[in-house]
Structures are given as structure tokens and as C-alpha cells.
């Protein structure tokens, strides 16, 4: 079986994929067969660091918490994009520099919007527009 116009055989990939599936299935089967079976009531109860939980795990967080979490994810991903740009800065030249500058500009506009909206201001109750 050939892989098309590259001339490389396809059988090594098929063998590798089969070995991966076989390994995963054998690990799952071994853990099922060799694993312990507990039937005590306390086994199914959650605990943290040996401390039995008290109260409900369903806590209500303010909307501000989720806004800051989403903002963190957005601004954390930009670091990954800028790192990739920094690795290839010589290959992309001025076009890449201009693109990165526009990208950073858009991020700065977003940061100013968040600061003016009060999302990052934890000292006051509610902020402007994010109650």
C-alpha cells in the first residue's frame, strides 16, 4: 500500500497506530482486572487531603470572578502567540513585525476597555457595567 505521490510506504503508520491502540486497551484491561474493588460506603465520598468535606460544593461566585477568568485566558493565549512570533521573527521580517504590532495594539485597546469598565477593579463593589 503506497501513500500516493510521495512514494513513502503507509504500513509503518498503520503499525504504529495499531500499537498505540493495543497499548491503551491493554492498560485499561489490566487496571480493570488487577484493580481493587471497594464496596465500603466511605469509598465513594469525596474528601480533600484527608479532611472530610462539610457543606455544599455548590458555591456561588460573583460574575466578576468569571470575567477575570476569561480575561486571564485571553491574555494568557496572547503570550503563546507572541512567543511563536518571537521564535520566527527573522523569517517573517517586517510583515510579521507589523502584524505583531497590530496584535499588541488590539490587546492594549482590550486592556484599556477592561480597566475603564472596572473588571480589574476589585476595591469597589460592582465596577462600571459589570455588576
Secondary structure, 3 states (H helix, E strand, C coil): CECCCCCCECHHHHHHHHHHHHHHHHHHHHHHHHCCCCCCHHHHCCEECCEECCCCCCCCCCHHHHHHHHHHHHHHHHHHHHHHHHHCHHHHHHHHHHHHHHHHHHHHHHHHHHHHHCCCCCCCCCCCCCC
